[in-house]
Amino acid sequence: MEILYLLIPLSVVLVFFILGGLWWAIHRGQFEDIESEGERILKDT
């Protein structure tokens, strides 16, 4: 039972890190043009 006092705050911190990384990637433009990269790979000869 005492391990929950450690695991619950650690999991909350981990969720905040994941959400922060997702927010950073969205605002840096990582997901702006996802279709053209797939087409570029197929058309590359």
N, C-alpha and C positions, 0 to 999 in steps of 0.2 A: 504494500500500500504506500509505503514511503517513497518508492521509486516514481510514483505518479507526480509527486511534488517536483521532481526533476524533469520528467518526460513531457508533461503538459506544457510548461513554459518553453522548453526547447522546441517542441513542435510548433508552437505559436510563432517563435522567432524564425523558424525555418519557413513557415508560410509567408511571413513578411519579407524575407529575403527572396523567395520565389516571385512574389507579386512585384517587388521592387525591380527585379531583373526583367520581368515581362514588361513592366511600365517603361523601363529604360530602353528596351529593344523596340517597343512600339514608337516611342518618341524619337529614336535615332533613325527611324525609317527602315528597319529591317524587314517589315512586312508590306512595303509599299507596292512592289511590283513582283509578285511571286510567280506569275504566269510566264513572264518573258525568260526567266532562267531555265524553266523546263523546256521551252521552245528552243532556246539557244543550244542546249545540249543535244536536242534531236536534230537540229539543222547544221551542227558543226561537222564539217567533212574534212 
